[in-house]
Amino acid sequence: MSKMLAEIREQPQALERTLKSELKRAKRLHDKFQKRRPRLIILAARGTSDNAAQFARYLLEITTGIPVSLAAASVYTLYEANVDLRDTLVVAISQSGESTDTNVVLKQARERGAMTVGITNEPRSSLAKLAEDTLFVRARKERSVAATKTYTGQLLACYLLAYAIGAPPEKAKWIVDLDQLQHIPEMAASALTTFDEVAQRCQRYRFMDHAVVVGRGLNYSNAFEFALKLMETCYVVAERFSSADFMHGPIAMVGNAFPAFLFAPSGVTWPGIRDMRDKLKSLDAETLVITDKSNKAAGPGALVLPFAVEELYSPIPYVIPAQLFAACLAAEKGLNPDKPRTLQKVTRTL
């Protein structure tokens, strides 16, 4: 068994540990943000952590009503711009806590009076020392180069951050419910039961060398993460899109048997994803839809998670069959997903 697959299977326990250990910290942050609420949130990250930041962007804007931006690290590291960060919360996300450019953004943010939060799997890392406050992912050591359990742990930490910031009652259309978060480890465990089906389906894709992955809203980040895993472990050229962006040009490249993967929860994003699915089928694309039991309209051939989940809480369980797919496809191709060529576990860039 690859380390990647073993670590995918560790996720229910890692998520449970993260919830138990970080809930008190999130509640203390909640009290802090009640006294000083940011007017803007900026997220800094790279690689898989950047995909977690993409998720956080949607989640935080939806549940707090505060505008969120993804940091362009080169603005700080190369151009050395003097950015006004007053009343801003800067959140740095890094598995190792040693991403050079992410830490530069965090350091400069704190020097300029911003509130800072770090999210990392390494309590002794540089990021943990730089951040004013921290939320730790309790995934333990991740040995495979391809990050899996730290990604879902980061998503869970982002839920805790969203809870901590909260929203004024008059704006709270969507809120993070701590009781709902308690079910995520259980859903992760249930999602792992799709392994046999995923492994069987992967046989059909053994010679795949290109694909598109489509998601929208809260699952847009999963499109990026699934595509990244296909690229780094299976050497598949995988493009990722929102369903809306895909219709504005890139769909022209799709033809007969073109592989396409769709994240399709039965929430507000479903109508657009449904139209995308129907369009892809009309083009005879090789389409695989990832959904759950609540979506009765997903159609035959969908990969259906054996439980119902609200769209707000779908990203963590939805990415698990995608992770399994990448690990199984690498095995089908005779590749070692733990040691992708030219990659290392920690990448430092400026």
C-alpha positions as CSV (number, residue, x, y, z in Angstrom):
1,M,0.0,0.0,0.0
2,S,1.3,3.5,-0.9
3,K,1.8,6.0,1.9
4,M,-0.6,8.3,0.0
5,L,-3.4,5.7,0.3
6,A,-2.6,4.9,3.9
7,E,-2.8,8.7,4.7
8,I,-6.1,9.0,2.9
9,R,-7.4,6.3,5.2
10,E,-6.2,8.2,8.3
11,Q,-8.4,11.2,7.6
12,P,-11.4,10.3,9.9
13,Q,-9.1,10.1,12.9
14,A,-7.1,13.2,11.9
15,L,-10.3,15.2,11.5
16,E,-11.5,14.0,14.9
17,R,-8.3,15.0,16.6
18,T,-8.4,18.4,14.9
19,L,-11.9,19.0,16.1
20,K,-11.2,18.0,19.6
21,S,-8.0,19.9,20.0
22,E,-8.9,23.1,18.2
23,L,-12.5,23.8,19.1
24,K,-11.4,25.6,22.4
25,R,-8.9,27.7,20.4
26,A,-11.7,28.6,17.9
27,K,-14.0,29.7,20.7
28,R,-11.2,31.9,22.1
29,L,-10.8,33.4,18.6
30,H,-14.5,34.0,18.5
31,D,-14.4,36.1,21.6
32,K,-11.4,38.0,20.1
33,F,-13.2,38.8,16.9
34,Q,-16.3,40.0,18.7
35,K,-14.1,42.8,20.1
36,R,-12.3,43.5,16.8
37,R,-13.9,42.5,13.6
38,P,-11.8,42.7,10.3
39,R,-13.1,44.7,7.4
40,L,-11.1,42.5,4.9
41,I,-9.6,39.0,4.9
42,I,-6.5,38.1,2.9
43,L,-5.4,34.5,2.5
44,A,-1.8,33.5,1.7
45,A,-0.9,29.9,0.6
46,R,0.8,27.8,-2.1
47,G,0.1,24.4,-3.7
48,T,-2.5,22.2,-2.0
49,S,-2.8,24.8,0.8
50,D,-3.7,27.4,-1.9
51,N,-6.6,25.1,-2.9
52,A,-7.7,25.1,0.8
53,A,-7.5,28.9,0.7
54,Q,-9.7,28.9,-2.4
55,F,-12.3,27.0,-0.3
56,A,-11.8,29.4,2.6
57,R,-12.5,32.3,0.3
58,Y,-15.9,31.0,-0.5
59,L,-16.7,29.8,3.0
60,L,-15.7,33.0,4.7
61,E,-17.5,35.4,2.4
62,I,-20.6,33.2,2.5
63,T,-20.7,32.8,6.3
64,T,-19.2,36.1,7.5
65,G,-20.1,38.7,4.9
66,I,-16.5,40.0,4.9
67,P,-14.7,40.4,1.5
68,V,-11.9,37.9,1.0
69,S,-8.9,38.1,-1.3
70,L,-6.2,35.6,-2.2
71,A,-2.7,37.2,-1.6
72,A,-0.4,37.5,-4.6
73,A,2.8,36.7,-2.7
74,S,5.1,38.4,-5.3
75,V,3.5,41.8,-4.4
76,Y,5.2,41.4,-1.1
77,T,8.3,39.3,-1.9
78,L,9.4,40.7,-5.3
79,Y,7.7,44.1,-5.7
80,E,8.0,44.9,-2.0
81,A,4.8,47.0,-2.2
82,N,3.6,48.9,0.9
83,V,0.1,47.4,1.2
84,D,-2.4,49.1,3.6
85,L,-3.5,46.2,5.9
86,R,-5.2,48.2,8.6
87,D,-8.3,46.4,10.0
88,T,-7.3,43.4,7.9
89,L,-7.1,39.7,8.9
90,V,-4.3,37.9,7.1
91,V,-4.5,34.1,7.2
92,A,-1.5,32.0,6.2
93,I,-2.1,28.3,5.3
94,S,0.8,25.9,5.0
95,Q,1.1,22.2,5.7
96,S,4.8,22.5,6.7
97,G,4.7,26.1,7.9
98,E,7.9,26.7,6.1
99,S,6.7,28.1,2.8
100,T,9.0,31.1,2.3
101,D,6.7,33.4,0.4
102,T,3.7,32.6,2.6
103,N,5.7,33.4,5.7
104,V,7.0,36.7,4.2
105,V,3.3,37.8,3.6
106,L,2.5,36.9,7.2
107,K,5.5,38.6,8.7
108,Q,4.9,41.9,6.7
109,A,1.2,41.8,7.6
110,R,1.9,41.6,11.3
111,E,4.5,44.4,11.0
112,R,1.8,46.6,9.4
113,G,-0.8,46.1,12.1
114,A,-2.9,43.3,10.5
115,M,-4.5,40.6,12.6
116,T,-2.8,37.3,11.7
117,V,-3.9,33.7,11.9
118,G,-1.8,30.7,10.9
119,I,-3.1,27.3,9.9
120,T,-0.5,24.5,9.8
121,N,0.2,20.9,10.6
122,E,3.5,21.8,12.3
123,P,3.2,23.5,15.7
124,R,7.0,24.2,15.8
125,S,7.1,25.7,12.4
126,S,8.2,29.2,11.4
127,L,4.6,30.0,10.5
128,A,3.3,29.1,13.9
129,K,5.9,31.4,15.5
130,L,5.1,34.3,13.1
131,A,1.3,34.2,13.5
132,E,-0.5,36.1,16.3
133,D,-3.0,33.2,16.6
134,T,-3.0,29.7,15.2
135,L,-5.3,26.8,14.3
136,F,-3.4,23.5,14.1
137,V,-4.2,20.6,11.8
138,R,-3.7,17.5,13.9
139,A,-2.9,15.1,11.0
140,R,0.5,14.0,12.4
141,K,3.4,13.5,10.1
142,E,2.5,13.4,6.4
143,R,5.1,11.3,4.6
144,S,3.7,11.1,1.1
145,V,4.6,14.1,-1.1
146,A,1.0,14.3,-2.3
147,A,-0.9,16.0,0.5
148,T,-4.2,14.5,1.5
149,K,-5.0,14.4,5.2
150,T,-3.5,17.8,5.7
151,Y,-5.7,19.2,2.9
152,T,-8.9,18.0,4.6
153,G,-7.5,19.1,7.9
154,Q,-7.0,22.6,6.6
155,L,-10.6,22.7,5.3
156,L,-11.8,21.8,8.8
157,A,-9.6,24.5,10.3
158,C,-11.2,27.0,7.9
159,Y,-14.7,25.9,9.1
160,L,-13.5,26.6,12.7
161,L,-12.1,30.0,11.6
162,A,-15.4,30.8,9.9
163,Y,-17.2,30.0,13.1
164,A,-14.8,32.1,15.1
165,I,-15.4,35.2,12.9
166,G,-19.1,34.7,12.5
167,A,-21.5,37.1,11.0
168,P,-23.9,39.8,12.4
169,P,-27.3,38.2,13.1
170,E,-29.0,40.2,10.4
171,K,-26.5,38.9,7.7
172,A,-26.4,35.3,8.9
173,K,-28.1,33.5,6.0
174,W,-25.4,30.8,6.1
175,I,-23.6,29.9,9.4
176,V,-21.1,27.2,10.4
177,D,-22.9,25.0,12.9
178,L,-20.5,23.3,15.3
179,D,-22.9,20.4,15.7
180,Q,-22.8,19.7,12.0
181,L,-19.0,19.8,12.1
182,Q,-19.0,16.9,14.5
183,H,-20.4,14.7,11.8
184,I,-17.6,15.3,9.3
185,P,-15.2,12.6,10.6
186,E,-18.0,10.1,10.4
187,M,-18.8,11.2,6.8
188,A,-15.1,10.9,5.9
189,A,-15.1,7.4,7.2
190,S,-18.2,6.6,5.2
191,A,-16.6,8.2,2.1
192,L,-13.7,5.7,2.4
193,T,-16.1,2.8,1.7
194,T,-16.2,3.9,-1.9
195,F,-12.7,2.5,-2.4
196,D,-13.6,-0.8,-4.1
197,E,-15.9,1.1,-6.6
198,V,-13.3,3.8,-7.2
199,A,-10.5,1.2,-7.8
200,Q,-12.7,-0.7,-10.3
201,R,-13.6,2.5,-12.2
202,C,-10.0,3.5,-12.4
203,Q,-9.2,0.6,-14.7
204,R,-11.2,2.3,-17.4
205,Y,-8.9,5.4,-17.1
206,R,-5.5,3.6,-17.2
207,F,-4.4,5.3,-20.3
208,M,-5.8,8.7,-19.5
209,D,-3.3,11.5,-20.2
210,H,-5.6,14.6,-20.1
211,A,-8.8,15.5,-18.3
212,V,-11.0,18.4,-17.0
213,V,-12.3,18.7,-13.4
214,V,-15.3,20.9,-12.8
215,G,-16.7,22.2,-9.5
216,R,-18.5,25.4,-8.4
217,G,-18.8,27.4,-5.2
218,L,-17.6,25.6,-2.1
219,N,-16.4,22.6,-4.3
220,Y,-14.5,24.8,-6.7
221,S,-11.4,24.2,-4.6
222,N,-11.9,20.4,-4.9
223,A,-11.7,20.8,-8.7
224,F,-8.3,22.4,-8.2
225,E,-7.2,19.8,-5.7
226,F,-8.4,16.7,-7.7
227,A,-6.7,18.1,-10.8
228,L,-3.5,18.7,-8.8
229,K,-3.5,15.2,-7.5
230,L,-3.9,13.8,-11.1
231,M,-1.1,16.0,-12.3
232,E,1.4,15.3,-9.5
233,T,0.8,11.5,-8.9
234,C,-0.5,10.3,-12.3
235,Y,1.1,12.8,-14.7
236,V,-2.2,13.6,-16.3
237,V,-2.6,17.1,-17.8
238,A,-5.7,18.1,-15.8
239,E,-7.4,21.4,-16.2
240,R,-9.8,22.7,-13.6
241,F,-12.8,25.1,-14.0
242,S,-16.0,26.3,-12.5
243,S,-18.9,25.2,-14.5
244,A,-19.6,28.8,-15.5
245,D,-16.1,29.4,-16.7
246,F,-15.9,26.1,-18.6
247,M,-18.9,27.1,-20.8
248,H,-17.1,30.4,-21.8
249,G,-14.7,28.7,-24.2
250,P,-12.8,25.7,-22.8
251,I,-15.6,23.3,-23.5
252,A,-14.6,23.6,-27.1
253,M,-11.8,21.1,-26.5
254,V,-14.2,18.4,-25.3
255,G,-15.1,15.6,-27.8
256,N,-15.9,11.9,-27.8
257,A,-14.4,10.0,-24.8
258,F,-12.8,13.2,-23.3
259,P,-12.5,12.5,-19.5
260,A,-14.5,15.0,-17.4
261,F,-15.0,14.8,-13.6
262,L,-17.8,16.8,-11.9
263,F,-18.4,17.6,-8.2
264,A,-22.2,17.7,-7.9
265,P,-23.8,18.3,-4.5
266,S,-27.6,18.8,-4.4
267,G,-27.5,22.5,-3.4
268,V,-27.5,25.9,-5.0
269,T,-24.8,24.9,-7.5
270,W,-26.6,21.8,-8.7
271,P,-28.6,23.4,-11.6
272,G,-25.4,24.7,-13.3
273,I,-23.6,21.5,-12.7
274,R,-26.6,19.5,-14.0
275,D,-26.6,21.6,-17.2
276,M,-22.8,21.0,-17.6
277,R,-23.3,17.2,-17.1
278,D,-26.0,17.2,-19.8
279,K,-23.9,19.2,-22.2
280,L,-20.9,16.8,-21.7
281,K,-23.1,13.8,-22.3
282,S,-24.3,15.3,-25.5
283,L,-20.7,15.5,-26.6
284,D,-20.1,11.9,-25.7
285,A,-17.5,12.9,-23.1
286,E,-16.4,10.3,-20.5
287,T,-18.1,11.9,-17.6
288,L,-17.9,10.9,-13.9
289,V,-20.1,12.7,-11.4
290,I,-19.2,12.7,-7.7
291,T,-22.3,13.3,-5.5
292,D,-24.2,11.9,-2.5
293,K,-27.5,10.2,-1.7
294,S,-29.4,13.5,-1.4
295,N,-29.0,14.2,-5.1
296,K,-31.6,12.0,-6.6
297,A,-31.2,13.5,-10.1
298,A,-27.5,12.7,-10.5
299,G,-28.3,10.0,-13.0
300,P,-26.9,6.5,-13.7
301,G,-23.2,6.1,-13.6
302,A,-22.6,8.7,-10.8
303,L,-20.2,7.9,-8.0
304,V,-22.6,8.3,-5.0
305,L,-21.4,8.7,-1.5
306,P,-23.5,6.5,0.9
307,F,-25.0,9.4,2.9
308,A,-26.8,12.8,2.5
309,V,-24.9,16.0,3.2
310,E,-25.7,19.7,3.0
311,E,-23.7,21.5,0.3
312,L,-22.1,23.7,3.0
313,Y,-20.4,20.6,4.5
314,S,-19.8,18.6,1.4
315,P,-16.2,19.6,0.4
316,I,-14.4,17.3,2.9
317,P,-16.3,14.1,2.2
318,Y,-16.5,14.9,-1.6
319,V,-12.7,15.1,-2.0
320,I,-12.0,11.7,-0.5
321,P,-13.2,9.6,-3.5
322,A,-11.2,12.0,-5.7
323,Q,-8.1,11.3,-3.6
324,L,-8.7,7.6,-3.8
325,F,-9.1,7.9,-7.5
326,A,-5.7,9.5,-7.9
327,A,-4.0,7.0,-5.7
328,C,-5.7,4.0,-7.5
329,L,-5.0,5.5,-10.9
330,A,-1.3,5.9,-10.1
331,A,-1.2,2.2,-9.1
332,E,-3.0,1.3,-12.4
333,K,-0.3,3.3,-14.3
334,G,2.5,1.6,-12.4
335,L,3.6,4.9,-10.7
336,N,4.6,5.6,-7.2
337,P,2.4,8.4,-5.9
338,D,4.6,8.9,-2.8
339,K,7.6,10.1,-4.9
340,P,6.4,12.2,-7.9
341,R,9.3,13.0,-10.2
342,T,11.1,16.3,-9.5
343,L,8.9,17.1,-6.4
344,Q,9.7,17.3,-2.7
345,K,7.5,17.5,0.4
346,V,8.4,21.1,1.2
347,T,8.8,23.6,-1.6
348,R,10.3,27.0,-0.9
349,T,9.6,29.9,-3.4
350,L,9.7,33.6,-3.4
